[in-house]
Amino acid sequence: MKETKKFDLLILGGGPAGMTAAIYAARAGMRVVIVESDICGGLVNSTNVVENFPSYQSIHGMELMQKVAEQVEALGVEVDQVAEVTDVRLTDTIKEIETEEYLYQAPAAILSTGRKPVPLDINTGECRQIHYCSVCDGTDYKGKRVLIVGGGNSGFDEACYLNSLGVAEICLIEQMDRFFAAESTQKRLMSCDNVIATTSTRVVEVIGEDRLKAVRLENVCTGETKIVDTDGIFVYMGQVPNTELFKGLIILNDDGYIIANEEMETNLAGVYAAGDARQKKYRQITTAMSDGTIAALSAEAYIRRQR
């Protein structure tokens, strides 16, 4: 029999939206728990440099999230990290989140599960040299060759970071016919002698049995292919929402994002959405925190009305 823990508010997801919601809810006197499948901080943890967050001209993403986590902890919020959620029940008056160890109950819940990277859409077998975080795995490639998949801001930013670690060669590819990163970032990377960047190109095969040796690249316009030697692949092709748990419970759009109004209310009473998992135009650290703020205030008003 699992231990049951009762709170005023359940927060599923401990990224910037979830932690901000926890701060506001705790300061309003609510008993709050954050249930996080990984560690708190979300994708911001893997961001090398954050330069658009007010109060810091430049700060490592993990350092920024650690500061937020420290404030959450100081307010007495219970945090259950690296917790595999096995079930969610959100339709009744009391909402429930179930993990392998505990059953969490509360009259209101905030869904702030964020997004995850889009994987390569080819058979990669058991290749362990495919990565989605240069901060996490980049140091292993000093003096080696890397392939960056994705020509947006993330791809160029992470390529610059990998270059700063001392990788020998960088090949950056984008499937579309142009790059989408900021011009200043593109110029910074392209000025490096060890960088080759190509558009209209995609990966169609990874080569190597025990260890990655090369990739086969295809020109999407002509169909021509070539083999490029590489020691590691870093993929930055965008993200998709972590909302599989909510299918059939919460109304999602065609891309899987949670539909919520400006008060962060979903189609279920007492259930709110915040952060990158919510359908919206802009997804930044600051907009996630804004969502978390509104969701917590809305949840607090809902709980007060119920009482």
Contacts in CASP RR format, 6 or more apart in sequence:
PFRMAT RR
TARGET T0000
AUTHOR 0000-0000-0000
METHOD contacts of the structure
MODEL  1
MKETKKFDLLILGGGPAGMTAAIYAARAGMRVVIVESDICGGLVNSTNVV
ENFPSYQSIHGMELMQKVAEQVEALGVEVDQVAEVTDVRLTDTIKEIETE
EYLYQAPAAILSTGRKPVPLDINTGECRQIHYCSVCDGTDYKGKRVLIVG
GGNSGFDEACYLNSLGVAEICLIEQMDRFFAAESTQKRLMSCDNVIATTS
TRVVEVIGEDRLKAVRLENVCTGETKIVDTDGIFVYMGQVPNTELFKGLI
ILNDDGYIIANEEMETNLAGVYAAGDARQKKYRQITTAMSDGTIAALSAE
AYIRRQR
2 98 0 8 1.000
2 101 0 8 1.000
2 102 0 8 1.000
2 103 0 8 1.000
3 101 0 8 1.000
3 102 0 8 1.000
3 103 0 8 1.000
4 102 0 8 1.000
4 103 0 8 1.000
4 104 0 8 1.000
4 105 0 8 1.000
5 33 0 8 1.000
5 78 0 8 1.000
5 102 0 8 1.000
5 103 0 8 1.000
5 104 0 8 1.000
5 105 0 8 1.000
6 31 0 8 1.000
6 104 0 8 1.000
6 105 0 8 1.000
6 106 0 8 1.000
7 30 0 8 1.000
7 31 0 8 1.000
7 32 0 8 1.000
7 33 0 8 1.000
7 78 0 8 1.000
7 104 0 8 1.000
7 105 0 8 1.000
7 106 0 8 1.000
8 25 0 8 1.000
8 29 0 8 1.000
8 30 0 8 1.000
8 31 0 8 1.000
8 32 0 8 1.000
8 106 0 8 1.000
8 107 0 8 1.000
8 108 0 8 1.000
8 303 0 8 1.000
9 21 0 8 1.000
9 25 0 8 1.000
9 30 0 8 1.000
9 31 0 8 1.000
9 32 0 8 1.000
9 33 0 8 1.000
9 106 0 8 1.000
9 108 0 8 1.000
9 109 0 8 1.000
9 110 0 8 1.000
9 296 0 8 1.000
9 299 0 8 1.000
9 300 0 8 1.000
9 303 0 8 1.000
10 33 0 8 1.000
10 35 0 8 1.000
10 95 0 8 1.000
10 97 0 8 1.000
10 104 0 8 1.000
10 105 0 8 1.000
10 106 0 8 1.000
10 108 0 8 1.000
10 109 0 8 1.000
10 110 0 8 1.000
11 18 0 8 1.000
11 21 0 8 1.000
11 22 0 8 1.000
11 25 0 8 1.000
11 32 0 8 1.000
11 33 0 8 1.000
11 34 0 8 1.000
11 35 0 8 1.000
11 109 0 8 1.000
11 110 0 8 1.000
11 112 0 8 1.000
12 35 0 8 1.000
12 85 0 8 1.000
12 88 0 8 1.000
12 97 0 8 1.000
12 109 0 8 1.000
12 110 0 8 1.000
12 111 0 8 1.000
12 112 0 8 1.000
12 113 0 8 1.000
13 34 0 8 1.000
13 35 0 8 1.000
13 36 0 8 1.000
13 37 0 8 1.000
13 111 0 8 1.000
13 112 0 8 1.000
13 113 0 8 1.000
13 114 0 8 1.000
14 22 0 8 1.000
14 34 0 8 1.000
14 36 0 8 1.000
14 40 0 8 1.000
14 41 0 8 1.000
14 42 0 8 1.000
14 79 0 8 1.000
14 112 0 8 1.000
15 36 0 8 1.000
15 40 0 8 1.000
15 41 0 8 1.000
15 42 0 8 1.000
15 44 0 8 1.000
15 65 0 8 1.000
15 112 0 8 1.000
15 114 0 8 1.000
15 288 0 8 1.000
16 41 0 8 1.000
16 42 0 8 1.000
16 44 0 8 1.000
16 65 0 8 1.000
16 68 0 8 1.000
16 275 0 8 1.000
16 285 0 8 1.000
16 288 0 8 1.000
16 289 0 8 1.000
17 112 0 8 1.000
17 114 0 8 1.000
17 274 0 8 1.000
17 275 0 8 1.000
17 276 0 8 1.000
17 288 0 8 1.000
17 289 0 8 1.000
17 291 0 8 1.000
17 292 0 8 1.000
17 295 0 8 1.000
18 34 0 8 1.000
18 110 0 8 1.000
18 112 0 8 1.000
18 274 0 8 1.000
18 275 0 8 1.000
18 292 0 8 1.000
19 34 0 8 1.000
19 40 0 8 1.000
19 41 0 8 1.000
19 65 0 8 1.000
19 68 0 8 1.000
19 69 0 8 1.000
19 71 0 8 1.000
19 72 0 8 1.000
20 68 0 8 1.000
20 274 0 8 1.000
20 288 0 8 1.000
20 289 0 8 1.000
20 292 0 8 1.000
20 293 0 8 1.000
20 296 0 8 1.000
21 110 0 8 1.000
21 112 0 8 1.000
21 274 0 8 1.000
21 292 0 8 1.000
21 293 0 8 1.000
21 295 0 8 1.000
21 296 0 8 1.000
21 299 0 8 1.000
22 32 0 8 1.000
22 34 0 8 1.000
22 72 0 8 1.000
22 75 0 8 1.000
22 77 0 8 1.000
22 296 0 8 1.000
23 68 0 8 1.000
23 71 0 8 1.000
23 72 0 8 1.000
23 75 0 8 1.000
23 77 0 8 1.000
23 296 0 8 1.000
24 292 0 8 1.000
24 293 0 8 1.000
24 296 0 8 1.000
24 297 0 8 1.000
24 300 0 8 1.000
25 32 0 8 1.000
25 296 0 8 1.000
25 299 0 8 1.000
25 300 0 8 1.000
26 32 0 8 1.000
26 72 0 8 1.000
26 75 0 8 1.000
26 76 0 8 1.000
26 77 0 8 1.000
27 75 0 8 1.000
28 296 0 8 1.000
28 297 0 8 1.000
28 300 0 8 1.000
30 300 0 8 1.000
30 303 0 8 1.000
32 77 0 8 1.000
32 78 0 8 1.000
33 77 0 8 1.000
33 78 0 8 1.000
33 79 0 8 1.000
33 80 0 8 1.000
33 104 0 8 1.000
33 106 0 8 1.000
34 40 0 8 1.000
34 72 0 8 1.000
34 77 0 8 1.000
34 78 0 8 1.000
34 79 0 8 1.000
34 80 0 8 1.000
35 80 0 8 1.000
35 83 0 8 1.000
35 85 0 8 1.000
35 97 0 8 1.000
35 99 0 8 1.000
35 104 0 8 1.000
36 79 0 8 1.000
36 80 0 8 1.000
36 81 0 8 1.000
36 82 0 8 1.000
36 83 0 8 1.000
37 82 0 8 1.000
37 83 0 8 1.000
37 84 0 8 1.000
37 85 0 8 1.000
38 81 0 8 1.000
38 82 0 8 1.000
39 45 0 8 1.000
39 81 0 8 1.000
39 82 0 8 1.000
40 65 0 8 1.000
40 68 0 8 1.000
40 69 0 8 1.000
40 72 0 8 1.000
40 79 0 8 1.000
40 81 0 8 1.000
41 62 0 8 1.000
41 65 0 8 1.000
41 68 0 8 1.000
41 69 0 8 1.000
42 65 0 8 1.000
42 114 0 8 1.000
43 114 0 8 1.000
43 115 0 8 1.000
43 239 0 8 1.000
43 276 0 8 1.000
44 50 0 8 1.000
44 61 0 8 1.000
44 62 0 8 1.000
44 64 0 8 1.000
44 65 0 8 1.000
44 285 0 8 1.000
45 61 0 8 1.000
45 62 0 8 1.000
45 65 0 8 1.000
45 135 0 8 1.000
46 61 0 8 1.000
46 62 0 8 1.000
46 132 0 8 1.000
46 133 0 8 1.000
46 134 0 8 1.000
46 135 0 8 1.000
46 136 0 8 1.000
47 60 0 8 1.000
47 61 0 8 1.000
47 62 0 8 1.000
47 135 0 8 1.000
48 60 0 8 1.000
48 61 0 8 1.000
48 134 0 8 1.000
48 135 0 8 1.000
48 157 0 8 1.000
48 158 0 8 1.000
48 161 0 8 1.000
49 58 0 8 1.000
49 59 0 8 1.000
49 60 0 8 1.000
49 61 0 8 1.000
49 157 0 8 1.000
49 161 0 8 1.000
50 56 0 8 1.000
50 58 0 8 1.000
50 59 0 8 1.000
50 60 0 8 1.000
50 61 0 8 1.000
50 64 0 8 1.000
50 285 0 8 1.000
51 57 0 8 1.000
51 58 0 8 1.000
52 284 0 8 1.000
52 285 0 8 1.000
52 286 0 8 1.000
53 59 0 8 1.000
53 64 0 8 1.000
53 285 0 8 1.000
53 286 0 8 1.000
54 286 0 8 1.000
56 64 0 8 1.000
62 135 0 8 1.000
64 285 0 8 1.000
69 79 0 8 1.000
72 79 0 8 1.000
73 79 0 8 1.000
80 99 0 8 1.000
80 102 0 8 1.000
80 104 0 8 1.000
83 99 0 8 1.000
83 100 0 8 1.000
83 101 0 8 1.000
84 99 0 8 1.000
84 100 0 8 1.000
85 97 0 8 1.000
85 98 0 8 1.000
85 99 0 8 1.000
85 245 0 8 1.000
86 98 0 8 1.000
86 99 0 8 1.000
86 100 0 8 1.000
87 96 0 8 1.000
87 97 0 8 1.000
87 98 0 8 1.000
88 95 0 8 1.000
88 96 0 8 1.000
88 97 0 8 1.000
88 98 0 8 1.000
88 245 0 8 1.000
88 246 0 8 1.000
88 249 0 8 1.000
89 95 0 8 1.000
89 96 0 8 1.000
89 98 0 8 1.000
90 96 0 8 1.000
90 109 0 8 1.000
90 246 0 8 1.000
90 249 0 8 1.000
90 250 0 8 1.000
90 268 0 8 1.000
90 271 0 8 1.000
91 249 0 8 1.000
91 268 0 8 1.000
93 107 0 8 1.000
94 105 0 8 1.000
94 106 0 8 1.000
94 107 0 8 1.000
95 105 0 8 1.000
95 106 0 8 1.000
95 107 0 8 1.000
95 108 0 8 1.000
95 109 0 8 1.000
95 270 0 8 1.000
95 271 0 8 1.000
96 103 0 8 1.000
96 104 0 8 1.000
96 105 0 8 1.000
97 103 0 8 1.000
97 104 0 8 1.000
97 109 0 8 1.000
98 104 0 8 1.000
107 270 0 8 1.000
107 302 0 8 1.000
107 303 0 8 1.000
107 306 0 8 1.000
108 270 0 8 1.000
108 271 0 8 1.000
108 272 0 8 1.000
108 299 0 8 1.000
108 302 0 8 1.000
108 303 0 8 1.000
109 270 0 8 1.000
109 271 0 8 1.000
109 272 0 8 1.000
109 299 0 8 1.000
110 264 0 8 1.000
110 271 0 8 1.000
110 272 0 8 1.000
110 273 0 8 1.000
110 274 0 8 1.000
110 292 0 8 1.000
110 295 0 8 1.000
110 296 0 8 1.000
110 299 0 8 1.000
111 243 0 8 1.000
111 246 0 8 1.000
111 250 0 8 1.000
111 258 0 8 1.000
111 266 0 8 1.000
111 271 0 8 1.000
111 272 0 8 1.000
111 273 0 8 1.000
111 274 0 8 1.000
111 277 0 8 1.000
112 273 0 8 1.000
112 274 0 8 1.000
112 275 0 8 1.000
112 277 0 8 1.000
112 288 0 8 1.000
112 291 0 8 1.000
112 292 0 8 1.000
112 295 0 8 1.000
113 241 0 8 1.000
113 242 0 8 1.000
113 243 0 8 1.000
113 245 0 8 1.000
113 277 0 8 1.000
114 241 0 8 1.000
114 242 0 8 1.000
114 275 0 8 1.000
114 276 0 8 1.000
114 277 0 8 1.000
115 239 0 8 1.000
115 240 0 8 1.000
115 241 0 8 1.000
115 242 0 8 1.000
115 276 0 8 1.000
115 277 0 8 1.000
115 283 0 8 1.000
116 239 0 8 1.000
116 240 0 8 1.000
116 242 0 8 1.000
117 132 0 8 1.000
117 235 0 8 1.000
117 236 0 8 1.000
117 237 0 8 1.000
117 238 0 8 1.000
117 239 0 8 1.000
118 235 0 8 1.000
118 237 0 8 1.000
118 238 0 8 1.000
118 239 0 8 1.000
118 240 0 8 1.000
119 132 0 8 1.000
119 235 0 8 1.000
120 130 0 8 1.000
120 149 0 8 1.000
120 203 0 8 1.000
120 233 0 8 1.000
120 235 0 8 1.000
120 237 0 8 1.000
122 203 0 8 1.000
122 204 0 8 1.000
122 205 0 8 1.000
122 206 0 8 1.000
124 130 0 8 1.000
124 206 0 8 1.000
125 206 0 8 1.000
127 206 0 8 1.000
127 208 0 8 1.000
127 212 0 8 1.000
128 211 0 8 1.000
129 211 0 8 1.000
129 212 0 8 1.000
129 231 0 8 1.000
129 232 0 8 1.000
129 233 0 8 1.000
130 206 0 8 1.000
130 212 0 8 1.000
130 232 0 8 1.000
130 233 0 8 1.000
130 235 0 8 1.000
131 137 0 8 1.000
131 138 0 8 1.000
131 232 0 8 1.000
131 233 0 8 1.000
131 234 0 8 1.000
131 235 0 8 1.000
132 234 0 8 1.000
132 235 0 8 1.000
132 236 0 8 1.000
134 158 0 8 1.000
134 161 0 8 1.000
134 162 0 8 1.000
134 165 0 8 1.000
134 234 0 8 1.000
135 161 0 8 1.000
137 234 0 8 1.000
138 162 0 8 1.000
138 165 0 8 1.000
138 167 0 8 1.000
138 234 0 8 1.000
139 165 0 8 1.000
141 162 0 8 1.000
141 165 0 8 1.000
141 167 0 8 1.000
141 231 0 8 1.000
141 232 0 8 1.000
142 165 0 8 1.000
142 166 0 8 1.000
142 167 0 8 1.000
143 166 0 8 1.000
143 167 0 8 1.000
143 168 0 8 1.000
144 167 0 8 1.000
144 168 0 8 1.000
144 231 0 8 1.000
144 232 0 8 1.000
145 167 0 8 1.000
145 168 0 8 1.000
145 169 0 8 1.000
145 170 0 8 1.000
145 171 0 8 1.000
145 229 0 8 1.000
145 230 0 8 1.000
145 231 0 8 1.000
145 232 0 8 1.000
146 162 0 8 1.000
146 167 0 8 1.000
146 169 0 8 1.000
146 170 0 8 1.000
146 171 0 8 1.000
146 230 0 8 1.000
146 231 0 8 1.000
146 232 0 8 1.000
146 233 0 8 1.000
146 234 0 8 1.000
147 170 0 8 1.000
147 171 0 8 1.000
147 172 0 8 1.000
147 173 0 8 1.000
147 203 0 8 1.000
147 215 0 8 1.000
147 228 0 8 1.000
147 230 0 8 1.000
147 232 0 8 1.000
147 233 0 8 1.000
147 234 0 8 1.000
148 155 0 8 1.000
148 158 0 8 1.000
148 159 0 8 1.000
148 162 0 8 1.000
148 170 0 8 1.000
148 171 0 8 1.000
148 172 0 8 1.000
148 173 0 8 1.000
148 234 0 8 1.000
148 236 0 8 1.000
149 173 0 8 1.000
149 202 0 8 1.000
149 203 0 8 1.000
149 233 0 8 1.000
149 234 0 8 1.000
149 235 0 8 1.000
149 236 0 8 1.000
149 237 0 8 1.000
150 172 0 8 1.000
150 173 0 8 1.000
150 174 0 8 1.000
150 175 0 8 1.000
150 235 0 8 1.000
150 236 0 8 1.000
150 237 0 8 1.000
151 172 0 8 1.000
151 173 0 8 1.000
151 174 0 8 1.000
151 179 0 8 1.000
151 180 0 8 1.000
151 181 0 8 1.000
151 197 0 8 1.000
151 236 0 8 1.000
152 174 0 8 1.000
152 179 0 8 1.000
152 180 0 8 1.000
152 181 0 8 1.000
152 236 0 8 1.000
153 180 0 8 1.000
153 181 0 8 1.000
153 182 0 8 1.000
153 185 0 8 1.000
154 236 0 8 1.000
154 238 0 8 1.000
155 172 0 8 1.000
155 181 0 8 1.000
155 234 0 8 1.000
155 236 0 8 1.000
156 172 0 8 1.000
156 179 0 8 1.000
156 181 0 8 1.000
156 182 0 8 1.000
156 185 0 8 1.000
156 186 0 8 1.000
156 188 0 8 1.000
156 189 0 8 1.000
157 181 0 8 1.000
157 185 0 8 1.000
158 234 0 8 1.000
158 236 0 8 1.000
159 170 0 8 1.000
159 172 0 8 1.000
159 189 0 8 1.000
159 195 0 8 1.000
159 234 0 8 1.000
160 185 0 8 1.000
160 188 0 8 1.000
160 189 0 8 1.000
162 170 0 8 1.000
162 234 0 8 1.000
163 170 0 8 1.000
163 189 0 8 1.000
163 192 0 8 1.000
163 194 0 8 1.000
163 195 0 8 1.000
167 194 0 8 1.000
168 194 0 8 1.000
169 194 0 8 1.000
169 195 0 8 1.000
169 196 0 8 1.000
170 189 0 8 1.000
170 192 0 8 1.000
170 194 0 8 1.000
170 195 0 8 1.000
170 196 0 8 1.000
171 195 0 8 1.000
171 196 0 8 1.000
171 197 0 8 1.000
171 198 0 8 1.000
171 228 0 8 1.000
171 230 0 8 1.000
172 189 0 8 1.000
172 195 0 8 1.000
172 196 0 8 1.000
172 197 0 8 1.000
172 198 0 8 1.000
173 197 0 8 1.000
173 198 0 8 1.000
173 199 0 8 1.000
173 201 0 8 1.000
173 202 0 8 1.000
173 203 0 8 1.000
173 217 0 8 1.000
174 180 0 8 1.000
174 197 0 8 1.000
174 198 0 8 1.000
174 199 0 8 1.000
174 200 0 8 1.000
174 201 0 8 1.000
175 200 0 8 1.000
175 201 0 8 1.000
175 202 0 8 1.000
175 220 0 8 1.000
176 199 0 8 1.000
176 200 0 8 1.000
177 199 0 8 1.000
177 200 0 8 1.000
177 221 0 8 1.000
178 199 0 8 1.000
179 186 0 8 1.000
179 197 0 8 1.000
179 199 0 8 1.000
189 195 0 8 1.000
189 197 0 8 1.000
190 197 0 8 1.000
198 217 0 8 1.000
200 219 0 8 1.000
200 220 0 8 1.000
200 221 0 8 1.000
201 217 0 8 1.000
201 218 0 8 1.000
201 219 0 8 1.000
201 220 0 8 1.000
202 217 0 8 1.000
202 218 0 8 1.000
202 220 0 8 1.000
203 215 0 8 1.000
203 216 0 8 1.000
203 217 0 8 1.000
203 218 0 8 1.000
203 233 0 8 1.000
204 216 0 8 1.000
204 217 0 8 1.000
204 218 0 8 1.000
204 225 0 8 1.000
205 215 0 8 1.000
205 216 0 8 1.000
206 212 0 8 1.000
206 215 0 8 1.000
206 233 0 8 1.000
207 213 0 8 1.000
207 214 0 8 1.000
207 215 0 8 1.000
207 216 0 8 1.000
207 227 0 8 1.000
208 214 0 8 1.000
212 230 0 8 1.000
212 231 0 8 1.000
212 232 0 8 1.000
212 233 0 8 1.000
213 229 0 8 1.000
213 230 0 8 1.000
214 227 0 8 1.000
214 228 0 8 1.000
214 229 0 8 1.000
214 230 0 8 1.000
215 227 0 8 1.000
215 228 0 8 1.000
215 230 0 8 1.000
215 233 0 8 1.000
216 225 0 8 1.000
216 226 0 8 1.000
216 227 0 8 1.000
216 228 0 8 1.000
217 225 0 8 1.000
217 226 0 8 1.000
217 227 0 8 1.000
217 228 0 8 1.000
218 224 0 8 1.000
218 225 0 8 1.000
219 225 0 8 1.000
239 276 0 8 1.000
240 255 0 8 1.000
240 256 0 8 1.000
241 255 0 8 1.000
241 256 0 8 1.000
241 257 0 8 1.000
241 258 0 8 1.000
241 276 0 8 1.000
241 277 0 8 1.000
242 277 0 8 1.000
243 250 0 8 1.000
243 252 0 8 1.000
243 256 0 8 1.000
243 257 0 8 1.000
243 258 0 8 1.000
243 277 0 8 1.000
246 252 0 8 1.000
246 258 0 8 1.000
249 268 0 8 1.000
250 258 0 8 1.000
250 259 0 8 1.000
250 266 0 8 1.000
250 267 0 8 1.000
250 268 0 8 1.000
250 271 0 8 1.000
250 273 0 8 1.000
251 258 0 8 1.000
251 259 0 8 1.000
251 266 0 8 1.000
251 267 0 8 1.000
252 258 0 8 1.000
252 259 0 8 1.000
253 259 0 8 1.000
253 279 0 8 1.000
255 279 0 8 1.000
257 277 0 8 1.000
257 278 0 8 1.000
257 279 0 8 1.000
257 280 0 8 1.000
258 266 0 8 1.000
258 273 0 8 1.000
258 277 0 8 1.000
258 278 0 8 1.000
258 279 0 8 1.000
259 266 0 8 1.000
259 267 0 8 1.000
259 278 0 8 1.000
259 279 0 8 1.000
260 266 0 8 1.000
260 272 0 8 1.000
260 273 0 8 1.000
260 278 0 8 1.000
260 279 0 8 1.000
262 294 0 8 1.000
263 272 0 8 1.000
263 294 0 8 1.000
263 298 0 8 1.000
264 272 0 8 1.000
264 273 0 8 1.000
264 274 0 8 1.000
264 278 0 8 1.000
264 291 0 8 1.000
264 292 0 8 1.000
264 294 0 8 1.000
264 295 0 8 1.000
264 298 0 8 1.000
265 271 0 8 1.000
265 272 0 8 1.000
265 298 0 8 1.000
266 272 0 8 1.000
266 273 0 8 1.000
269 302 0 8 1.000
270 299 0 8 1.000
270 302 0 8 1.000
272 295 0 8 1.000
272 298 0 8 1.000
272 299 0 8 1.000
273 291 0 8 1.000
273 295 0 8 1.000
274 288 0 8 1.000
274 291 0 8 1.000
274 292 0 8 1.000
274 294 0 8 1.000
274 295 0 8 1.000
275 283 0 8 1.000
275 287 0 8 1.000
275 288 0 8 1.000
275 291 0 8 1.000
275 292 0 8 1.000
276 283 0 8 1.000
276 288 0 8 1.000
278 291 0 8 1.000
280 287 0 8 1.000
280 291 0 8 1.000
END
